[in-house]
Amino acid sequence: MTKLDALVAHLANHPTGLFHTFTAVLSLIFGTIVLCKIKGTKTHKIFGYIYLVNMLLLNLSSFFIQNFNRFSLFHFFAIVSIASITMGFVPALYRRKNWFGYHFYGMSWSVVGLYCAFWAELGTRFVSNMKAFWWVVALATILTSMIGLVIINRNAKKLNLR
């Protein structure tokens, strides 16, 4: 049985993990679309709400998944993700002074964090040596964050946020 077959079998027997995976995939799809499309359109708002709901469900479901038999670094980053989403959504909801910058940075970094979590998840599934796992995840997270920083700063400049 390959590692991919084992992963599919594992998800089939764990409804919380399957739900978590499903919401993660939807979050990746809709978060990427929202980042790449024109801002402020009806499509942006609809897809943004779909992203928001899936991210909340994804993060909440993470607390029902055991990592290392205790609260782990992954749970900590779920809290960071919820904070990032909140920082991005609440200002857009109330639209007070300078709301757009908070919305842009909060939501953009939530998508970058989601991609970092994607690499960590792949690492847990396909890197069996724990020493190598932490290095692989750290390297993938750093590279993803650096690429995200460049893209976010480039878009911020286009939107006159820098």
N, C-alpha and C positions, 0 to 999 in steps of 0.2 A: 504494500500500500504506500503510495507516495504521500508526501507531506500535504499536498493539496487535497488528496482524497481524505486524509485524516482530519483536515480542517473542516471539510464539508460534512463529514460524519459527526464531528464534534458539534458543529452548529445545529445540525438536525436534531440532536439530543438535548440541546440547551436553548430553550425559547428566549431567554433574556439575551443571550449572546447573539442569537439570530436577529432579534429586534434591534439590538445595538448596531449590528452590522448593516442592517437594512437602512436605519436612520443615518448612519455614517455615509453610506453610498449616496443617498438622496442629498445629504448635506454637501458632499463633495461636488455633486452635479450642479445643484442650484446655487451654491456659493460661488463656484467658478463662473457660471453664467452671469450672475449678478455683477461680479467684478469686471467681466469683459464687455458687458453691454452698456449702452448709454444710460446715464444716471437720471433719476427723476421721472422716468416714463411709467406708464401704468404697468407694463411688463416687469420693470425693475421692482416696483412695489409688490406686485403679486408674488414674483419669484423670491423676493426678499422675505416676505412673510412665510413662504414655504420653507425657506432656509432657516429662519428663526425658530419655527415650530420644531423642525427636525433636529436642530442643534440642541434645543432645550430637552427634547426627548432623549437624544443621544447622551447628553451629559447626565441627565437624571438616571438613565438606565445603567450608566457606568458604576454607580454606587451599589448596584445589586450584583456586580461581577467581582469575584474575589481575585486579587492579585497578591501573590506571595502571602496569602492567608491573613492579611491585615490591610489597613489603610495604607495605600502606596503612593508613590510619586505620580502614578497615572490618575489617582483620585484627586490629588492636589491640582494637577493640570486641568481636570474637569471643572474645578472651582474657578481657576484662572479663566477658563473658557467662558463660563457663565458670567464672570465679571466683565470680560471683553464684550460679550453680546449685549449685556446691560448697558455698558458705556456707549455702545453704538446705537442701541434701539431707543432708549429713553429720551435722549435729546431729539431724535427724529420725531418721536411721538408728541412732544410738547413744543418743539420748534422755538425755543427761546434764543436769545442772542448767541451767535457763534455756534449754533447747534450742528451745522453741517460738518465742521471739522471733527467734532467728537464722533459724529455718526460715521464719517468716512474712515477715520483711523480705527475706531472700535470694531467696526464690521470687517474692515480689510485685515486687521491683525487676527480676528477670529478665524478667518479663512486660512491664513498662513498657519495658525496654530493647529487647525484641522489637518492640514497637509503634514505638519510635523508629527501629529498623532498617528496619521496613516503610516508613516515610516516606522514609528515605534511598534505599531500593531503588526506590520509585516515582519519586523525583527523578532517579535515574540513567537511568530509562527514558523519562521524559517531559519533562525540562527539559534542553534542548540547550545553552543558554548556561551555561558553567561558572561565571561570576560569579553569575548568578541561582541556579544549582544550590546553591551553598554557603549562600546566604541562605535559600533555601526550606527546605533540610534543617535548618539551624540553627533557624529559626523553628518548624518543625514539631516538632523534637526538644525545644525549650524548652517549647512549649505542652503536648506530650504528657507531659513530665516533671512539669510543674506540676500537670496534671490527675491524674497518677499519685500525686504527693505528697499531694494532697488526699484522694484515695480511700484510699490506704494509711494515712494518719493517722486518717481517720474509722474505718476497720476496726480499726486498732490500738487505738483508744479503746474500741470495742465489745468487743474481746477482752482488755481490761485490760492492754495492753502499753505504754500511755502514762501 
